[in-house]
Amino acid sequence: MTIRKYVCLILSLFIFYTTSSHAELEDILKRGTLKVAIPTDYPPFGFVGTDLQAQGYDIDVAKYLAKQLNVKIELVPVTSANRIPYLQTQKVDLIISTLGKTAERENVIDFTIPYGPFYLGVFGSPSISVNKIEDLADKTVGVTRGGLEDIMLSEIAPKQTIIKRYEDNNTTLTAYLSGQVELISTGNVIIYAINNMSNGKPTVGKITLKNSPNHIGLRKDEPNLKNKVNTLLQQAINDGTLNSYSQKWLGMPFTTDQQTM
């Protein structure tokens, strides 16, 4: 291959990749539809309602983005296992499906700024005075045996803390709701179920053990789309939209920067 042909080949490849990587946002706008991977079996982030329509925190975020882009929304149900393959094979434009950012995932896809809170913590009645880990002394906390919250509390809770371990999440939940324990350590999504079953007695966050906010996933090398989605998410944070979704679905203010132990 001559130097001239080699240079032409490199230039053509450069033009192809830069054009395709920057065209994704424009393609969505031209198509008039935003295709989003969403969960339908993970309330309160995504589930099927009595009207057989998808609803939840993630669905509200997806619809918000489509509205701001002035395009229609196409919701594509996915599982945890197939959501990234769906993105990579261009079945969807974005993943809005309780996706946490990890180093392993960052090798294959890109992420926006956080859009939704997801964390492990200690929860209880507003009347119980617990604000820091030291306040757990002499308190009774229910956990699911062997879970990350069990491991973390075993390491950091005061020795006076009474940790009651149960064999599965449902039993832990029942123990808390029946008053067998004062506090429960679990994920914030479980609090959605608790508050729906507690007959008006609210359960609120006390201590955050591990913070793992949700991010929107998109393919690598799509700077225009990433920048636009980040801008819209920041707008939703600033104008209170994400806070309203968090209050609606999680019963707590929006935040993705809780202090972790």
C-alpha positions as CSV (number, residue, x, y, z in Angstrom):
1,M,0.0,0.0,0.0
2,T,1.4,3.4,-1.0
3,I,1.7,6.2,1.6
4,R,-1.0,8.2,-0.3
5,K,-3.5,5.3,-0.2
6,Y,-2.7,4.6,3.5
7,V,-3.3,8.3,4.4
8,C,-6.6,8.2,2.4
9,L,-7.7,5.1,4.3
10,I,-6.9,6.6,7.7
11,L,-8.8,9.8,6.7
12,S,-11.8,7.8,5.5
13,L,-11.9,5.8,8.7
14,F,-11.6,8.9,10.8
15,I,-14.5,10.6,9.0
16,F,-16.6,7.4,9.3
17,Y,-16.1,7.0,13.1
18,T,-16.4,10.7,14.0
19,T,-19.5,11.1,11.9
20,S,-21.2,8.0,13.3
21,S,-20.2,8.7,16.9
22,H,-21.5,12.3,16.8
23,A,-24.7,11.4,14.8
24,E,-26.6,9.5,17.5
25,L,-28.5,12.5,18.9
26,E,-29.3,13.8,15.5
27,D,-30.5,10.3,14.4
28,I,-32.9,10.2,17.4
29,L,-34.2,13.6,16.6
30,K,-34.6,12.8,12.9
31,R,-36.3,9.4,13.8
32,G,-38.6,11.2,16.2
33,T,-38.4,8.4,18.7
34,L,-36.3,7.7,21.8
35,K,-35.8,4.0,22.5
36,V,-35.2,3.3,26.2
37,A,-34.4,0.1,28.0
38,I,-36.5,0.0,31.2
39,P,-37.3,-2.5,34.0
40,T,-40.8,-3.8,34.5
41,D,-40.2,-6.1,37.5
42,Y,-38.4,-3.9,40.0
43,P,-40.7,-1.5,41.8
44,P,-40.6,1.4,42.5
45,F,-38.2,2.0,39.6
46,G,-40.1,0.1,37.0
47,F,-43.1,-2.3,37.1
48,V,-46.4,-3.0,35.3
49,G,-49.4,-1.3,36.9
50,T,-53.0,-2.5,37.1
51,D,-53.6,-0.9,33.7
52,L,-50.8,-3.1,32.3
53,Q,-48.7,-0.1,31.5
54,A,-45.1,0.4,32.7
55,Q,-44.7,2.9,35.5
56,G,-42.1,3.9,38.1
57,Y,-39.2,6.2,38.7
58,D,-37.2,5.1,35.7
59,I,-40.2,5.3,33.4
60,D,-40.9,8.9,34.5
61,V,-37.3,9.8,33.8
62,A,-37.4,8.2,30.3
63,K,-40.6,10.1,29.5
64,Y,-39.2,13.3,30.8
65,L,-36.2,13.0,28.5
66,A,-38.4,12.2,25.5
67,K,-40.6,15.2,26.2
68,Q,-37.6,17.5,26.5
69,L,-36.2,16.2,23.2
70,N,-39.7,16.6,21.6
71,V,-39.8,13.0,20.4
72,K,-41.9,10.0,21.1
73,I,-40.9,7.4,23.7
74,E,-40.5,3.7,23.0
75,L,-40.1,1.8,26.2
76,V,-38.3,-1.5,25.8
77,P,-38.6,-4.0,28.8
78,V,-35.2,-5.6,29.7
79,T,-33.7,-7.7,32.4
80,S,-30.5,-7.1,34.3
81,A,-28.8,-9.6,32.0
82,N,-29.8,-8.3,28.6
83,R,-30.0,-4.5,29.1
84,I,-26.3,-3.9,28.1
85,P,-26.5,-6.3,25.1
86,Y,-29.6,-4.5,24.0
87,L,-27.7,-1.2,24.0
88,Q,-24.6,-2.6,22.3
89,T,-26.7,-4.1,19.5
90,Q,-28.6,-0.8,19.0
91,K,-32.0,-2.2,20.1
92,V,-32.2,0.9,22.4
93,D,-30.6,4.3,22.6
94,L,-30.4,4.5,26.4
95,I,-30.5,2.2,29.4
96,I,-32.7,3.7,32.2
97,S,-32.9,0.6,34.3
98,T,-31.4,0.9,37.8
99,L,-28.0,0.7,36.3
100,G,-25.1,1.3,38.7
101,K,-21.7,2.5,37.4
102,T,-18.8,0.0,37.8
103,A,-15.3,-0.2,36.4
104,E,-16.2,-3.4,34.6
105,R,-19.2,-1.8,32.9
106,E,-17.3,1.4,32.0
107,N,-15.1,-0.8,29.8
108,V,-18.0,-1.4,27.4
109,I,-20.5,1.4,27.8
110,D,-20.6,5.0,28.9
111,F,-22.6,6.7,31.7
112,T,-24.3,10.0,32.4
113,I,-24.4,11.8,35.7
114,P,-26.5,10.1,38.4
115,Y,-30.2,10.4,38.0
116,G,-31.6,8.3,40.8
117,P,-30.8,7.4,44.4
118,F,-30.0,3.8,45.3
119,Y,-28.3,2.9,48.5
120,L,-28.1,0.5,51.4
121,G,-28.9,2.0,54.8
122,V,-30.5,1.8,58.2
123,F,-34.2,2.9,58.2
124,G,-36.8,3.4,60.9
125,S,-39.6,5.5,62.4
126,P,-39.1,9.3,62.4
127,S,-39.5,9.1,66.2
128,I,-36.4,7.0,66.7
129,S,-33.3,9.2,67.3
130,V,-30.6,7.8,65.1
131,N,-28.4,10.0,63.0
132,K,-25.0,8.4,63.0
133,I,-23.6,4.9,63.5
134,E,-22.8,5.4,67.2
135,D,-26.5,6.0,67.8
136,L,-27.2,2.3,67.1
137,A,-25.9,1.4,70.5
138,D,-28.7,-0.5,72.4
139,K,-30.9,-0.4,69.3
140,T,-32.3,-3.5,67.6
141,V,-31.7,-3.8,63.9
142,G,-33.1,-6.4,61.5
143,V,-31.0,-7.6,58.6
144,T,-31.0,-10.4,56.1
145,R,-28.3,-12.9,56.9
146,G,-25.2,-12.7,54.7
147,G,-26.3,-9.6,52.9
148,L,-23.9,-6.7,52.3
149,E,-25.7,-4.7,55.0
150,D,-25.3,-7.5,57.5
151,I,-21.5,-7.6,56.7
152,M,-21.1,-3.9,57.0
153,L,-23.1,-3.5,60.2
154,S,-21.2,-6.4,61.8
155,E,-18.0,-4.5,61.1
156,I,-18.9,-0.9,62.1
157,A,-21.9,-1.0,64.5
158,P,-21.2,-0.5,68.2
159,K,-20.9,-3.7,70.2
160,Q,-24.1,-2.8,72.1
161,T,-26.1,-3.0,68.9
162,I,-28.5,-5.9,68.8
163,I,-28.4,-7.2,65.2
164,K,-31.2,-9.8,64.5
165,R,-30.5,-11.8,61.4
166,Y,-33.2,-13.4,59.2
167,E,-32.9,-15.9,56.4
168,D,-34.5,-13.9,53.6
169,N,-35.7,-10.3,52.7
170,N,-39.4,-11.1,53.3
171,T,-38.8,-12.4,56.8
172,T,-36.6,-9.4,57.6
173,L,-39.4,-7.1,56.3
174,T,-42.0,-9.0,58.3
175,A,-39.9,-8.7,61.5
176,Y,-39.7,-4.9,61.1
177,L,-43.4,-4.4,60.2
178,S,-44.5,-6.5,63.2
179,G,-42.3,-4.6,65.6
180,Q,-39.8,-7.4,66.4
181,V,-37.0,-4.9,65.6
182,E,-36.8,-1.1,65.9
183,L,-34.8,-0.6,62.8
184,I,-34.2,-2.3,59.5
185,S,-31.1,-2.3,57.4
186,T,-31.8,-2.8,53.7
187,G,-31.9,-1.1,50.3
188,N,-33.9,2.1,49.8
189,V,-36.1,0.4,47.3
190,I,-37.4,-1.9,50.0
191,I,-38.7,1.2,51.9
192,Y,-41.1,1.7,49.0
193,A,-42.7,-1.6,49.9
194,I,-42.6,-0.9,53.6
195,N,-44.3,2.4,53.3
196,N,-47.0,0.9,51.2
197,M,-47.8,-1.8,53.8
198,S,-47.3,0.2,57.1
199,N,-50.8,1.8,57.4
200,G,-49.6,5.4,57.3
201,K,-46.7,4.8,59.7
202,P,-43.7,6.2,57.7
203,T,-40.2,4.7,57.6
204,V,-37.4,7.1,56.8
205,G,-33.7,6.9,56.2
206,K,-31.4,7.1,59.2
207,I,-27.9,6.1,58.1
208,T,-26.4,5.4,54.7
209,L,-24.1,2.5,54.6
210,K,-23.2,2.3,50.9
211,N,-24.2,4.7,48.1
212,S,-24.6,3.4,44.6
213,P,-26.7,5.9,42.6
214,N,-28.3,4.9,39.3
215,H,-26.9,6.2,36.0
216,I,-28.2,6.2,32.4
217,G,-26.2,4.0,30.1
218,L,-25.3,4.8,26.5
219,R,-22.9,3.5,24.0
220,K,-19.3,4.6,23.9
221,D,-18.2,7.6,21.8
222,E,-21.6,9.4,21.7
223,P,-20.5,12.8,23.1
224,N,-23.5,14.8,21.6
225,L,-26.1,12.4,23.1
226,K,-24.2,12.2,26.4
227,N,-23.9,15.9,26.8
228,K,-27.5,16.5,25.9
229,V,-28.8,13.9,28.4
230,N,-26.5,15.3,31.1
231,T,-27.8,18.8,30.4
232,L,-31.4,17.6,30.7
233,L,-30.7,15.6,33.9
234,Q,-29.0,18.6,35.5
235,Q,-32.0,20.7,34.5
236,A,-34.3,18.2,36.1
237,I,-32.2,18.4,39.3
238,N,-32.2,22.2,39.3
239,D,-35.9,22.6,38.7
240,G,-37.0,20.0,41.2
241,T,-38.3,17.4,38.7
242,L,-36.1,14.6,40.0
243,N,-37.0,15.5,43.5
244,S,-40.7,15.2,42.7
245,Y,-40.1,11.8,41.2
246,S,-38.1,10.7,44.3
247,Q,-40.8,11.9,46.6
248,K,-43.5,10.2,44.5
249,W,-41.9,6.8,44.2
250,L,-39.4,6.6,47.1
251,G,-41.0,8.8,49.7
252,M,-37.8,10.7,50.3
253,P,-35.9,13.8,48.9
254,F,-33.8,13.4,45.8
255,T,-30.0,13.0,46.5
256,T,-27.3,10.9,44.9
257,D,-24.4,12.0,47.2
258,Q,-25.3,10.5,50.6
259,Q,-22.3,10.1,52.9
260,T,-21.2,6.5,53.1
261,M,-19.7,4.8,56.1
